[in-house]
Amino acid sequence: MKLAGFQPFSSRQWISGNGMIRASVTGGGWHFCAMRLCLTRRITLFSFLFILLTVFNTGGGIGPAKAADSRGQLVMITSSHCPWCEAFEDDIGKGYDRTEEALIYPLRRHDFYQEMPNDLVHLTPATMTPTFIVMRDGMEVGRIVGYPGAELFWWRISEFTAQ
């Protein structure tokens, strides 16, 4: 088989013309190349990288959302006359249930002036509203005191969801 502009050969060699690598042949098969990295090698390399990313991407920001964890919850100690609680509800509270974070830490609201339910009596009482208590397996793992604004709230919550 003879291709126009290419010389057939049986050993691995590079055919150059005008400074550009055009083709190589190994054992009688043509491999079109550029910049001394054959197309077959590029496909192999990118396939390998894709498999690595697929196998080792088990969570984090990219990938499917984690399944609901019934052992985790985000308890919001709130008050009806708290302006920061209202700001949270306007910024985040209305749509929180539709977020990936809600799958891991569903939001549970509790009024500051009401007696704590039996499953929360072991928690240190909140001193101000809003106070967000991050719980896992029935134990407190962290707390956000006050509402620092939407951006900082999501950043603080991400510290717990990454664990």
N, C-alpha and C positions, 0 to 999 in steps of 0.2 A: 504494500500500500504506500502510495506516495502522495503527500499533501503538498499543495502549492506553497512554495516559500520555505518549506521545512525539509531537512534532510533526515531520512530514517537512520536509526542507529540502535544498537542493542544494549549498550551500557548507559548508566545514568550520566547524562551530560546536560548542559544548559545550552540552548540555542539563543544567541543574543543578536539583536539587530536594532540599531538606532538607540542603544542604551536601555532597551526594554527586554526583559526576559519573556519569551513567547511560549516555549513548550519544552517538555522533557519527555523522554520515553524510558520505561523500565520494563524489560521483558516483552517488548512489542506493543505495549499500551501507551497511548498518548495522554499526558496530563498537562493541561494548560495552566501556566503559572504567571505570577507577577511578583516582583520584588523578592525573588528567590524563595517564596513560600508557596508551594503547590496548592492548588484548589482542594485536592483530596486531603492534604494536611490541615488546611483551614477548616474544612468540614469536620474532620475528626476532632480538632481542637475545640471548636465551638460546641460540638455535640457533647464532648466530655465536660466542658464548663456548664452546659445546660443541665446535664445529669447531676453534677455536683450541687448546683444551686437548688435543684428540685429536691434532692435527697436531704440536704442539710438545712433547708428552709422550713423549720418545724414550728414557726411561730414568729412573734414580733410584729412589726408594722406591716409587712407584706405577707400575703397568703390568706387563707380562709380564716374567718373569725373562729375563735375558740368556742367550744360548746358551753352552755350555761353551767356554772358551778354553783350548786345550791348551798355550798358551805361558805361562800363569800357574800358579803353585803356591805353597802355603804349606808351608814345610818346618819341622817341629817337631823341634828337637833335644831329646831326652828322655833320661831315665835310669830304670832300674827301681826305684831306691831314692829317688826324688825325690817328696816329699809334695805339692809344687805341681803336678807333672805328673799325679799321681793325682787331685788336685782338678780340674784341667782336664778329665781324662777323664770324671770323674763329672758335672761341670757341662755340658760342651760336647762333648767328644770323641765320645761315643757317638752323638750326633745330628747332628754337623757335616756329614756327607755328604748329609743331606737339606735343607740350607739353600741359599738363593740364593747366598751367598758361596762355597759349595763348587763352584758352577758356574763361577765366575770363578777362584777359587784353591783347587783340590782340596788336601786335607791329605795331606802325606807325612811320615811319622815316621822319624826316624833316631836311633839310639842314640848318646849322647855319647861312649862308650868305643870305638865301632867306627870303622874307617877310613872316611873320606868317599868316596862313590862318585865315579866319574870326572866326572860332570856337575856335581858340587858342590865339587870340590877348589879352585876359584878363589875360594870364599867365605872371608871372614875367619872363623876358628874361633870357636865359641861359648865363652864363659868361664863360663857357668852354665846350669842347666836350670830350667825350660824356656826355650828361646829360639825365637821364631817368626820365620822369615826369609821375607819376602814377595818373591817373584820374578816377574818378567815378562820374557819373551823371553830366558830364561836368565841374566838379571842381577838382582842384588839391588836392590830399590827401597825397602826399609824393613825394620825389625827391631823386634820387641817382645821385650824382655828381661824374663823373669819372667812370672808369671801374676798379674795384678792383680785377678782376680775376673771373673765372667761379664759384668757390665755394662760395665766398663772395657775388657775384651777386645773386645766387639762394637763399642764406640765406636772403638777404635783400628783395627780391621779395616775399619770403614766409611770411614775416612780414605783407605784404599787402593782400595776398590771404587768410590768416587766419582770416581776419576781416569779 
